[in-house]
Amino acid sequence: MLRAAHSGADAPYLQDIGEHDLPDFAAISPELTRGFRGLRLWLPLHLHGVAAVRAALDEKLDLTGHAYRVLRAEPTLNVLGPPQLTTVAFRRVLTGADDAAEDAATADLLRRVNAERRVFLSSTRIAGRYVGRISVLNHRTDRARVDEALDAIRRHTAPG
């Protein structure tokens, strides 16, 4: 069905496709050498309109702001700054510990939260230091799921 939908793409710059043992992406999708990433934006805009897409983005930005405020209030965490879009970066704080110990504690926090398999927190390195990230990107993510992630973070940073 994909080949039937996308066959007929014929252009001089596609002439070499059949000469090599490589997949012909043009025959099964609107892609040639790169993913058609614009479709991910065009389709929702086309189907739902600008107002709906704007409302969805505003919701994710509001949820990110909520996560930022909650995490910033936690004395066991260092939030690296206010979010610019939909990601909040944070580190575990240990009194009197060096960077390596806090890196390990942050990694352990993420490992324990992710081991519950209810939410997924990602990580990165900023200025060489390990940081956790809560990113509110999925269209299904709502306040209850963000609160579930925040509760898990608090639970795994609580003393005892």
C-alpha positions as CSV (number, residue, x, y, z in Angstrom):
1,M,0.0,0.0,0.0
2,L,2.9,2.4,0.8
3,R,4.5,1.7,-2.6
4,A,1.2,2.3,-4.4
5,A,0.7,5.6,-2.5
6,H,4.2,6.9,-3.1
7,S,5.2,5.4,-6.5
8,G,5.4,7.6,-9.4
9,A,8.0,9.9,-7.8
10,D,10.4,10.3,-10.7
11,A,13.1,12.9,-11.0
12,P,16.5,12.9,-12.5
13,Y,18.1,13.1,-9.0
14,L,16.5,9.7,-8.1
15,Q,18.1,7.8,-11.0
16,D,20.8,6.2,-8.9
17,I,18.5,4.6,-6.4
18,G,18.0,1.3,-8.2
19,E,21.8,0.8,-8.8
20,H,22.7,0.1,-5.2
21,D,21.4,-2.4,-2.6
22,L,19.8,0.4,-0.6
23,P,16.2,1.0,0.5
24,D,14.2,3.3,-1.7
25,F,12.6,5.5,0.9
26,A,10.9,7.6,-1.8
27,A,8.8,4.5,-2.7
28,I,7.4,4.0,0.8
29,S,7.1,7.5,2.2
30,P,7.3,11.2,1.4
31,E,10.9,11.2,2.6
32,L,14.0,11.0,0.4
33,T,17.1,11.2,2.5
34,R,15.7,12.8,5.6
35,G,12.6,12.4,7.7
36,F,9.6,14.6,6.7
37,R,9.6,16.4,10.1
38,G,7.5,19.2,8.8
39,L,4.6,16.8,8.5
40,R,4.5,16.5,12.3
41,L,3.6,20.2,12.5
42,W,1.7,20.6,9.3
43,L,-0.8,17.8,9.9
44,P,-2.0,18.9,13.4
45,L,-2.3,22.5,12.1
46,H,-4.2,21.3,9.1
47,L,-6.5,19.0,11.1
48,H,-7.1,21.0,14.2
49,G,-6.1,24.6,13.4
50,V,-3.7,27.1,14.9
51,A,-5.9,27.8,18.0
52,A,-5.9,24.1,19.1
53,V,-2.1,23.8,18.6
54,R,-1.5,27.0,20.5
55,A,-3.8,25.8,23.4
56,A,-1.9,22.5,23.5
57,L,1.5,24.2,23.6
58,D,0.2,26.6,26.3
59,E,-0.9,23.7,28.4
60,K,2.5,22.0,28.1
61,L,4.3,25.3,29.0
62,D,1.9,25.7,32.0
63,L,2.7,22.2,33.2
64,T,6.4,22.8,32.8
65,G,6.0,26.0,34.9
66,H,4.2,23.9,37.6
67,A,7.0,21.4,37.6
68,Y,9.6,24.1,37.9
69,R,7.9,25.7,40.9
70,V,7.5,22.4,42.7
71,L,11.0,21.3,42.1
72,R,12.5,24.7,43.0
73,A,10.7,24.4,46.4
74,E,12.5,21.1,47.2
75,P,15.5,21.7,49.5
76,T,17.1,18.5,48.3
77,L,17.2,19.7,44.7
78,N,19.0,22.4,42.7
79,V,16.9,23.6,39.7
80,L,19.3,25.0,37.1
81,G,17.0,27.8,36.0
82,P,13.6,28.7,34.8
83,P,12.5,26.7,31.8
84,Q,12.6,28.4,28.4
85,L,10.4,25.8,26.8
86,T,9.1,22.5,28.2
87,T,12.2,21.1,30.0
88,V,13.3,21.6,33.6
89,A,16.8,20.6,34.6
90,F,17.7,19.7,38.2
91,R,20.4,18.1,40.3
92,R,20.4,16.3,43.7
93,V,21.9,18.4,46.4
94,L,23.9,16.7,49.2
95,T,25.3,18.8,52.1
96,G,29.1,18.8,52.0
97,A,29.3,16.6,48.9
98,D,31.5,17.2,45.9
99,D,30.3,17.3,42.3
100,A,31.0,13.6,41.7
101,A,28.9,12.6,44.7
102,E,26.0,14.8,43.6
103,D,26.4,13.4,40.0
104,A,26.0,9.9,41.4
105,A,23.1,10.9,43.6
106,T,21.3,12.5,40.7
107,A,21.9,9.5,38.5
108,D,20.6,7.2,41.3
109,L,17.5,9.4,41.7
110,L,16.7,9.1,38.1
111,R,17.4,5.3,38.1
112,R,15.0,4.8,41.0
113,V,12.2,7.0,39.6
114,N,12.5,5.3,36.1
115,A,12.6,1.9,37.7
116,E,9.0,2.4,38.8
117,R,8.1,2.5,35.1
118,R,5.4,5.1,35.7
119,V,7.2,8.1,34.2
120,F,10.5,8.6,32.4
121,L,13.1,11.2,33.4
122,S,16.0,11.8,31.1
123,S,19.4,13.2,31.8
124,T,22.2,15.3,30.3
125,R,25.4,16.9,31.3
126,I,25.6,20.7,31.7
127,A,29.1,22.1,32.3
128,G,30.3,18.6,32.9
129,R,27.8,17.9,35.7
130,Y,25.1,15.2,35.5
131,V,21.6,16.7,35.6
132,G,18.1,15.2,35.5
133,R,15.4,16.5,33.2
134,I,11.7,16.5,33.3
135,S,10.3,17.2,29.8
136,V,6.7,17.8,29.2
137,L,6.4,17.0,25.5
138,N,3.9,14.2,24.9
139,H,0.4,15.3,23.9
140,R,-1.1,12.9,26.4
141,T,0.9,14.3,29.4
142,D,-1.5,16.0,31.8
143,R,-1.4,17.5,35.3
144,A,-1.9,14.2,37.0
145,R,1.1,12.6,35.2
146,V,3.3,15.6,35.9
147,D,2.3,15.4,39.6
148,E,3.0,11.7,39.6
149,A,6.6,12.4,38.3
150,L,7.0,15.2,40.9
151,D,5.8,12.9,43.7
152,A,8.2,10.2,42.7
153,I,11.1,12.7,42.7
154,R,10.2,13.9,46.1
155,R,9.7,10.4,47.4
156,H,13.1,9.3,46.2
157,T,14.9,12.4,47.6
158,A,13.2,12.3,51.0
159,P,15.6,11.5,53.9
160,G,15.4,8.1,55.5
